[in-house]
Amino acid sequence: MKIKESIKPLRPYQPGKGIEEVKKEHQLHHIVKLASNENVYGPSPLVKEKVNDGPIDFEIYPDGYAEKLRLKLADSLHINPDTLVFGSGSEEIIQMICRTYLEPGTNTVMATPTFPQYKHYATVENAEVREVPLLNGKHNLEKMRKQIDTQTRVVWLCTPNNPTGCYISKEELRTFLKQVSKDVLIVIDEAYYEFVFADDFPEAIPLIDAYENVLVLRTFSKAYGLAGLRVGYGVGSKDVITNLNKIRGPFNVTSIGQMAAYFALEDQRYIDRIKAKNVEVRSSLEHFCNQHGLLFDKSETNFLLIHLPTSGITVSEKLLTYGFIVRPGELLGVPNSIRVTIGKKEDMDAFKVALLECI
Ligand SMILES: *Cc1c(COP(=O)(O)O)cnc(C)c1O
């Protein structure tokens, strides 16, 4: 059977090692997964409590408009409910964007390394992918702008960027938006928005009023701790949202996902606590790196990209024997590094000891 030419060079997603697999392989009881930037504390207790006694009829299709969640989220973001689109994770919205805007003969501009799904789905649509190397972990916006031409349909700004954790400042974003034609969709992926403390981090959502070509992506998978339920959203102009909705599957977000996200939004104090704990433990890890001469990228997220004097693959394999699962930088486009999710304080203290043994 013949498949689309563009899909031939792609590889199916390679999942990282699971907790049970590592337990068995290394005969360990306690495994700490620091590989996918999940919330190590889990979601707000309110979510579990409400979802457990929630009146969900499993035999009924989900609300395709996600009305309850939509109204609550619109209220908390101070936006019109019709400027929201929901996805089975923001990952699905990335796929929807590529389907809607990209085709052979068009191109798309992104940083490298950045979140790999932009390139993956753009490739499926047979669009040309223009990658601009990061500069000290940050987007090189000047060079990215120069890559934009009349055939450019989508530009991806991942801020803070995965895997470096660096962000685009308010001033940098404003300058960039002013210089780029409004015919080009600018996707601002803010998957780690809830962790950011920096004063000059831009509020991107209000920019949509002036820039109808901006689409902001957020997710319930990271700070909100709902990665397993797959809920993400986009905020954009009515025009962009209407077009994305044309290709959205009608029931793409499950009933449980909608309900859990709704209650997660109710407990904003929990998110504040997660944010505070995260920065405390991350600072301590940064301090440790400084003490031991390990370089790292300045992160505003719940992960740290640590540069090593040796292969990240080797170090991450050794770390497995101590019960720590991290992501080798080689798989993310940054050789000789590891990307480490910020875990709980006690686990990270043990991690520091193990890391010293492994490098
Ligand atoms: C985790 C992540 C996402 C995807 O999150 P979903 O679980 O699909 O909502 C999107 N962008 C970045 C940069 C991420 O790190």
The ligand as an SDF file (V2000), in Angstrom:
LIG
                    3D

 15 15  0  0  0  0  0  0  0  0999 V2000
    4.3220   19.6130   27.0450 C   0  0  0  0  0  0  0  0  0  0  0  0
    4.2960   20.6150   25.9360 C   0  0  0  0  0  0  0  0  0  0  0  0
    3.2010   20.7350   25.0660 C   0  0  0  0  0  0  0  0  0  0  0  0
    2.1150   19.7230   24.9540 C   0  0  0  0  0  0  0  0  0  0  0  0
    1.3230   19.6050   25.9890 O   0  0  0  0  0  0  0  0  0  0  0  0
   -0.0620   18.7950   25.8890 P   0  0  0  0  0  0  0  0  0  0  0  0
    0.0600   17.7500   26.9080 O   0  0  0  0  0  0  0  0  0  0  0  0
   -0.2470   18.2560   24.5190 O   0  0  0  0  0  0  0  0  0  0  0  0
   -1.0670   19.8490   26.2090 O   0  0  0  0  0  0  0  0  0  0  0  0
    3.1970   21.7340   24.1290 C   0  0  0  0  0  0  0  0  0  0  0  0
    4.2310   22.5670   24.0140 N   0  0  0  0  0  0  0  0  0  0  0  0
    5.3140   22.4770   24.8100 C   0  0  0  0  0  0  0  0  0  0  0  0
    6.4220   23.4190   24.6260 C   0  0  0  0  0  0  0  0  0  0  0  0
    5.3930   21.4820   25.7820 C   0  0  0  0  0  0  0  0  0  0  0  0
    6.4980   21.3570   26.5160 O   0  0  0  0  0  0  0  0  0  0  0  0
  1  2  1  0
  2  3  1  0
  2 14  2  0
  3  4  1  0
  3 10  2  0
  4  5  1  0
  5  6  1  0
  6  7  2  0
  6  8  1  0
  6  9  1  0
 10 11  1  0
 11 12  2  0
 12 13  1  0
 12 14  1  0
 14 15  1  0
M  END
$$$$
